[in-house]
């Protein structure tokens, strides 16, 4: 009997803007949103807005990312963040 292999489906990758990717990459290596804001010359509140929008985009494709660790895992899976960035 021959085994039937099921096709592997890749998870849907949300479309992030260049700025969202920049904020995400900076956030995963910083200790706080205020620190990210200092690095990128924006307020901590603006960083929070970007992160909220990124999370909403992941939620919209059925891949919630409610914690920093989960969001990092999603970003690594999708190629938005690379292990060398960390």
Secondary structure, DSSP 8 states (H G I E B T S, - for coil): -----------------HHHHHHHHHHHHSS-HHHHHHHHTS-HHHHHHHHHHHHHHHHHTT----SHHHHHHHHHHHTSS-GGG-
